[in-house]
Amino acid sequence: MAGRTDIASRIIRATPEAIYDAFVDAEAQVRWLPPSGMTGKFDMFDPRPGGQYRLTLTYSGAHAGAGKSSADADRVEGRFVELIPGERIVQTADFDSDDPAFAGTMTMTWALRPVGDGTEVTIIASDVPYGISAEDHAQGLASTLSNLAAFVE
């Protein structure tokens, strides 16, 4: 069963190249990618077309107990589909979960478009598993974009 498509966008006062660089550096990405209430750790990170990644997102505080893979964590197996420096990142993500509501492959496209003195960053999440509520996903995407802005601005 295909999921829905969620979109989030924000103008960030940084160059598309700086934003791209923050995406393809595992140490940088783990600092800005996790939404509020989560921390992240890459077990594998190979940022090239066809390269894979394995990410564990751990919930804390009021969010503890919300995990899809375990009580307090989401484990994601992914693949980099397309990497165009300064323009676009396309990746897939599969949650490690026994719950069919989180099954399937979600595709995330990060589009970087120069605007004025910054970059419009648009995230298009396709085939979002139906177990991820639209409201929670919108909050998570907005939080990630805010974190990215704080990291590169």
Stockholm file with secondary structure:
# STOCKHOLM 1.0

chainA/1-153         MAGRTDIASRIIRATPEAIYDAFVDAEAQVRWLPPSGMTGKFDMFDPRPGGQYRLTLTYSGAHAGAGKSSADADRVEGRFVELIPGERIVQTADFDSDDPAFAGTMTMTWALRPVGDGTEVTIIASDVPYGISAEDHAQGLASTLSNLAAFVE
#=GR chainA/1-153 SS CCCEEEEEEEEESSCHHHHHHHHSCHHHHHHHSSCTTEEEEEEEECCSTTCEEEEEEEECGGGTTCCSSBTTEEEEEEEEEEEETTTEEEEEEEECCSCGGGCSEEEEEEEEEEETTEEEEEEEEEEECTTSCHHHHHHHHHHHHHHHHHHHC
#=GC SS_cons         CCCEEEEEEEEESSCHHHHHHHHSCHHHHHHHSSCTTEEEEEEEECCSTTCEEEEEEEECGGGTTCCSSBTTEEEEEEEEEEEETTTEEEEEEEECCSCGGGCSEEEEEEEEEEETTEEEEEEEEEEECTTSCHHHHHHHHHHHHHHHHHHHC
//
